Amino acid sequence: MASFQSLADEARLALANLGDAATGLAVPTLRIGVTGLARSGKTVFITALVHNLIHGGRLPLFSAASGGRISRAYLQPQPDDAVPRFDYEAHVAALTGDRVWPHSTRQVSELRLTIEFESTSYLSRKLGPGKLHLDIIDYPGEWLLDLPLLKKSYAEFSAEAVRLARSTNRSALSDEWLSIASSLDPQGPESEMEAQRLSSAFKTYLAACRTDALALSMLPPGRFLMPGDLDGSPALTFAPLDIPFDAIAGRPGTLQAMMERRFEAYKTHVIRPFFRDHFARLDRQIVLVDALHALNAGPTALSDLQSALSEVLTAFRPGKRSWLSSILTRRIDRILFAATKADHLHRDDHDRLQKILKRLVAKGIERAEFSGAEVEVLAMAAVRATREATVKQDGQELPAILGTPLPGETIDDRAFDGEREIAMFPGDLPENPDSLFEAFDSQSEGLQDEAQKTHEDPGTDLRFLRFRPPRLDRTAEGMPLSLPHIRLDRALEFLIGDRLT
């Protein structure tokens, strides 16, 4: 049955790709997926990308812009009638007017930006100006964690979830759910009340793992934390049971059979449509990673982020681009991994942040490059909220950043009101990123326990605050300048530069 569904899905994908290819004969279209786990900056990245292209922002490393070959960029009507439009205008108003960060991604959304440009080819220039439709698809990274579930049985899912919940850093959070699960007989009669009680406790546990203090990332099923219009449906009212990895299917009418049926419904009605209608139609992908948030929360959060990213990256379909493959079996031919919020560090630490990210996604990079895809890793800030400065402390000059902390942010028992700008030294990242992972590369449980108790990263002394978006300067005519950034131009060059030649 599973193989039949897979063949049917591939056939539908081929038909969708054929339709995309036919509509792109006049004006080519490039579909870019933007994803990342919670608070990684997906909405801010898309807004800044579009704002800088439309308003001619400073993009020196984006060759089409710096060479003056982009004549204009403008928004087009939403191409997919069944997909919500990315609310670009509201997000720009939040960033530039209210100076607040826009709301996080809660569902799939899409935006079409058309770029008119002059080709670098003499022959192409004679044929007229070039044009490219850039379709940007925004989706929660947590949904990617669901894609590996397509290849797992309910028993495998349950055993993995229970094992993870009993780990040192999660056991206190999962106690209520595991207590309920252990009190239930999987082979007992199915019960809607018990299913709801178990599912509610499991979702509470997942939400607790996501708090700022822990910042854990391995939290499938992803739709449990953002249910949308499926909230309360049977497909979202299940939870793992404490059963072996190789447990046989439950007898009809039992609680286990009920959970298995709903797990399969989740795959059928939630995961497969997302994969088929959105994810499998991407040409390129950027994965945003908030490594600083994990570093703030301690080594356990960093290790958990590494595990989550490894799971996420198994879902990608990387490969070398060709005319035939773009029609029959679409592949992602370029993947960009970006460590966000580089503006929270002095520029001297940007390369170190980049090395940490490269270490986090090493397995995914190896797999993508083996499949023929191009991969890039960089540290960036789609919207730069700080400036750099040098401050003197005890007669010593220290590199610092200047910015306005968000209301309620605190450091050394000092609270900020969101109005006053401060200078701070955030600390230094280690030169060798391996030092951050040593405790978890060891098989010794004792080392993991000790790392959790101390809540410190080896070799780091870091202090990160969240800052308000910057106040934009204005031109002599009173028009606001484009949103400042760090390496957004490098990201654009990698993602679309070759399609604007």
ABEGO torsion letter per residue (X at the ends): XAAAAAAAAAAAAAAAAAAAAAAAAABBBBBBBBBEBBGAGAAAAAAAAAAAAAAGBBBAABAAAAAGABABBBBBBBABAABBBBBAAAAAAAAAAAGBBBBBBABBBBBBBBBBBBBABAAAAAAEBBBBBBBBBBBBAAAAAAAAAAABBAAAAAAAAAAAAABAAAAAAAAAAAAAAAABBAABBBBAAAAAAAAAAAAAAAAAAABAAAGBABAOBAAAABAEAABGBAAABBBBBBBBAABBBBBBGBAAAAAAAAAAAAAAAAAAAAAAAAAAABABBBBBBBAAAAAAAEAAAAAAAAAAAAAAAAABBBEBBBAAAAAABBBBABBBBBBBGAAABBAAAAAAAAAAAAAAAAAAAAAAAAAGBBBBBBBBBABBABBBBBBBBGGBBBBBBBBBBBBGBBBGGBBBAGABBBBBBAEBBBABAAAAAAAAABABAAAAAAAAAAGBBBGBBBBBBBBBBBBBBBBAAGBBBBBBBBGAAAAAAAAAAAAAX
